[in-house]
Amino acid sequence: MTRQEVFEKTQSVLVDLFELDPQSVVLTAHLMDDLDLDSIDAIDLAVATEREMGLDVSEEEMRSLQTVQDVVDLIHLRLGEK
C-alpha cells in the first residue's frame, strides 16, 4: 500500500469514526488541537486501525502520535513489516 493510499484510508477512518469534515483531516492536522481528539479517542482509533488495516497498534502508540502524518507514517511502516 502506498503512503497516499494509507493516508486516504486513515482519512476515511477518522472521518467516519469521529464524524470529522474530510477537508479538516490533512497530513499536518494535529490530532488534539485541530481535530479535537483525546486519549480516549486514541483507543477507538487503535481498534479501528486494527479492524480496517489488519494491524496491531497499541493504545499507547496511538496516544503518542501528534499529527495525521504521524498516524500515516506508523501504519505505512507497520504495513511494510508484514
Backbone as CSV, one residue per row, in Angstrom:
resi,resn,N_x,N_y,N_z,CA_x,CA_y,CA_z,C_x,C_y,C_z
1,MET,0.856,-1.174,0.000,0.000,0.000,0.000,0.903,1.238,0.000
2,THR,0.607,2.178,-0.886,1.408,3.395,-0.944,1.075,4.301,0.240
3,ARG,1.951,5.267,0.473,1.723,6.234,1.555,0.422,7.021,1.297
4,GLN,0.145,7.348,0.036,-1.080,8.065,-0.303,-2.307,7.216,0.003
5,GLU,-2.240,5.931,-0.305,-3.356,5.027,-0.012,-3.564,4.897,1.490
6,VAL,-2.472,4.849,2.228,-2.572,4.790,3.692,-3.235,6.067,4.213
7,PHE,-2.834,7.217,3.655,-3.454,8.474,4.079,-4.953,8.463,3.789
8,GLU,-5.326,8.046,2.586,-6.741,8.050,2.213,-7.558,7.128,3.116
9,LYS,-7.006,5.979,3.447,-7.710,5.036,4.333,-7.800,5.628,5.750
10,THR,-6.704,6.214,6.211,-6.676,6.832,7.539,-7.661,7.989,7.602
11,GLN,-7.690,8.796,6.569,-8.625,9.912,6.500,-10.065,9.400,6.581
12,SER,-10.353,8.360,5.836,-11.692,7.775,5.834,-12.082,7.262,7.220
13,VAL,-11.146,6.586,7.880,-11.402,6.070,9.228,-11.679,7.223,10.192
14,LEU,-10.849,8.257,10.146,-11.026,9.396,11.047,-12.355,10.107,10.791
15,VAL,-12.701,10.297,9.532,-13.951,10.971,9.177,-15.147,10.159,9.660
16,ASP,-15.134,8.863,9.379,-16.260,8.006,9.764,-16.374,7.830,11.276
17,LEU,-15.248,7.580,11.910,-15.244,7.269,13.336,-15.595,8.472,14.204
18,PHE,-15.070,9.632,13.829,-15.239,10.815,14.683,-16.112,11.898,14.043
19,GLU,-16.756,11.555,12.923,-17.646,12.479,12.230,-16.967,13.822,11.953
20,LEU,-15.772,13.736,11.366,-14.992,14.923,11.039,-15.244,15.351,9.608
21,ASP,-15.005,16.612,9.343,-15.062,17.135,7.979,-13.828,16.602,7.237
22,PRO,-14.025,15.936,6.106,-12.880,15.377,5.371,-11.816,16.421,5.038
23,GLN,-12.211,17.657,4.823,-11.243,18.700,4.483,-10.370,19.094,5.672
24,SER,-10.809,18.774,6.880,-10.005,19.093,8.059,-8.964,18.009,8.346
25,VAL,-9.143,16.834,7.760,-8.226,15.725,8.008,-7.137,15.755,6.942
26,VAL,-6.124,16.572,7.213,-4.964,16.710,6.337,-3.738,16.214,7.091
27,LEU,-2.660,15.962,6.367,-1.461,15.398,7.000,-0.930,16.251,8.140
28,THR,-1.045,17.559,8.021,-0.490,18.444,9.052,-1.423,18.672,10.230
29,ALA,-2.643,18.127,10.162,-3.609,18.344,11.243,-3.138,17.673,12.533
30,HIS,-3.158,18.440,13.598,-2.811,17.932,14.926,-4.045,17.219,15.479
31,LEU,-3.854,16.000,15.947,-4.980,15.186,16.388,-5.774,15.837,17.511
32,MET,-5.086,16.408,18.480,-5.784,17.005,19.626,-6.202,18.444,19.336
33,ASP,-5.281,19.258,18.867,-5.554,20.683,18.701,-6.479,20.980,17.525
34,ASP,-6.257,20.310,16.397,-7.037,20.617,15.192,-8.277,19.740,15.041
35,LEU,-8.161,18.472,15.421,-9.280,17.545,15.219,-10.063,17.275,16.492
36,ASP,-9.591,17.843,17.598,-10.290,17.769,18.880,-10.449,16.335,19.398
37,LEU,-9.437,15.512,19.148,-9.446,14.144,19.663,-8.752,14.123,21.017
38,ASP,-9.065,13.110,21.825,-8.432,12.987,23.131,-7.869,11.576,23.305
39,SER,-7.370,11.283,24.482,-6.724,9.985,24.707,-7.714,8.823,24.605
40,ILE,-8.965,9.057,24.926,-9.988,8.013,24.759,-10.185,7.723,23.275
41,ASP,-10.157,8.777,22.462,-10.291,8.599,21.013,-9.135,7.786,20.442
42,ALA,-7.971,7.860,21.084,-6.813,7.079,20.632,-7.111,5.579,20.706
43,ILE,-7.869,5.178,21.715,-8.255,3.769,21.853,-9.147,3.373,20.680
44,ASP,-10.127,4.213,20.395,-11.025,3.935,19.269,-10.266,3.892,17.948
45,LEU,-9.317,4.791,17.779,-8.526,4.822,16.551,-7.645,3.579,16.438
46,ALA,-7.080,3.129,17.540,-6.257,1.905,17.524,-7.109,0.702,17.120
47,VAL,-8.309,0.599,17.665,-9.209,-0.510,17.337,-9.631,-0.437,15.870
48,ALA,-9.974,0.759,15.403,-10.391,0.929,14.007,-9.247,0.611,13.053
49,THR,-8.032,0.989,13.409,-6.865,0.704,12.569,-6.641,-0.792,12.479
50,GLU,-6.794,-1.466,13.592,-6.639,-2.924,13.597,-7.711,-3.566,12.712
51,ARG,-8.935,-3.113,12.851,-10.039,-3.679,12.081,-9.908,-3.378,10.587
52,GLU,-9.618,-2.144,10.240,-9.609,-1.717,8.841,-8.350,-2.133,8.084
53,MET,-7.218,-2.193,8.784,-5.955,-2.434,8.084,-5.246,-3.706,8.527
54,GLY,-5.840,-4.403,9.476,-5.241,-5.646,9.931,-3.942,-5.466,10.691
55,LEU,-3.797,-4.330,11.347,-2.567,-4.032,12.084,-2.838,-3.963,13.576
56,ASP,-1.899,-4.442,14.342,-1.996,-4.347,15.794,-1.216,-3.113,16.235
57,VAL,-1.939,-2.071,16.596,-1.332,-0.830,17.077,-1.828,-0.618,18.491
58,SER,-0.915,-0.477,19.415,-1.322,-0.332,20.813,-1.899,1.053,21.084
59,GLU,-2.699,1.107,22.124,-3.279,2.377,22.542,-2.184,3.374,22.901
60,GLU,-1.122,2.881,23.536,-0.025,3.755,23.935,0.646,4.370,22.706
61,GLU,0.815,3.559,21.659,1.400,4.089,20.433,0.513,5.170,19.839
62,MET,-0.784,4.932,19.791,-1.701,5.915,19.234,-1.699,7.194,20.062
63,ARG,-1.623,7.048,21.374,-1.611,8.231,22.245,-0.365,9.075,22.041
64,SER,0.724,8.452,21.605,1.976,9.179,21.431,2.028,9.955,20.119
65,LEU,1.115,9.684,19.204,1.124,10.342,17.909,0.501,11.733,18.017
66,GLN,1.073,12.666,17.276,0.633,14.057,17.358,-0.206,14.511,16.167
67,THR,0.155,14.058,14.965,-0.497,14.546,13.750,-1.023,13.381,12.908
68,VAL,-1.835,13.718,11.929,-2.307,12.709,10.981,-1.106,12.086,10.268
69,GLN,-0.098,12.901,9.962,1.120,12.377,9.320,1.775,11.309,10.187
70,ASP,1.802,11.497,11.497,2.374,10.502,12.406,1.613,9.179,12.312
71,VAL,0.294,9.263,12.230,-0.538,8.056,12.112,-0.229,7.351,10.798
72,VAL,-0.194,8.115,9.717,0.091,7.546,8.389,1.472,6.894,8.374
73,ASP,2.466,7.576,8.938,3.832,7.030,8.962,3.892,5.717,9.729
74,LEU,3.235,5.652,10.881,3.238,4.429,11.683,2.569,3.287,10.933
75,ILE,1.421,3.546,10.340,0.699,2.497,9.614,1.515,2.041,8.409
76,HIS,2.086,2.989,7.668,2.892,2.649,6.493,4.086,1.785,6.906
77,LEU,4.723,2.148,7.978,5.861,1.372,8.493,5.419,-0.040,8.865
78,ARG,4.322,-0.140,9.602,3.819,-1.453,10.021,3.418,-2.318,8.838
79,LEU,2.799,-1.724,7.836,2.424,-2.491,6.651,3.661,-3.027,5.940
80,GLY,4.728,-2.263,5.964,5.979,-2.697,5.354,6.634,-3.844,6.102
81,GLU,6.310,-3.981,7.385,6.879,-5.047,8.216,6.144,-6.361,8.037
82,LYS,4.934,-6.297,7.490,4.111,-7.523,7.336,4.682,-8.433,6.298
